[in-house]
């Protein structure tokens, strides 16, 4: 209950920006209580409480996205902003949901929350079977790391990004799956599938601020920008691309021209 109250208070902070700090402080108090209860429950995790643990972890993820983004401005030191945007808070949260879900995945999949954990046709998507204009922008990044010792990590990360883009794009018309197979638009799932499927080594390179890792992250930011109509995701795509552009500087800017244009930081033809 506290997780839901915390997320609700954060939503009120979004709706009432003049009282944002007061409501975010209230949200933090609820979240702290909920975290205490979750830590107790996780010690005795079993199939009977699998749904509850998954729901709490998912709500916590949305809370972290909300409070680590623009709603949290003023709560964090400005010096930590780049690290927050680079995922020091939310990436571990996504991995946390994965950790909580893994032992009881099939239990949740067989229950009332099955639509939330089903990945639809994700496993059937092969980025190399179809190429379009947007996909070519992603593929052009390969030249950035062709001589890098971490090329295999970047290659695997690019493949996941391309799959995420294709997975999200197919729901722009809601024709990818029939209504018998899906109850809602799964495009939002694509934004969260990046972290579980990307090699862990990539996130080390990202936090080291290696240029190829940052460039790929800018493309991920462009994908998140398509989720900008969700209040807890608002501004995330833009801020990711902006931070990456600032970290990379003018020398690398041409490599992120498409993300810059997608989020509105650059106009004109590519």
Secondary structure, 3 states (H helix, E strand, C coil): CHHHHHHHHHHHHHHCHHHHHHHHHHHHHHHHHHHHHHHHHHCCCCHHHHHHHHHHHHHHHHHHHHHHCHHHECCECHHHHHHHHCCCCHHHHHHHHHHHHHCCHHHHHCCCCHHHHCCCCHHHCCCCCCCCHHHHHHHHHHHHCCCCCCHHHHHHHHHHHHHHHHHHHHHHCCCCCCCCCCCCCCHHHHHHHHHHHCCHHHHHHHHCCCHHHHHHHHHHHHHHHHHCCCHHHCCHHHHHHHHHHHHHCHHHHHHHHHHHHHHCCCCCCC
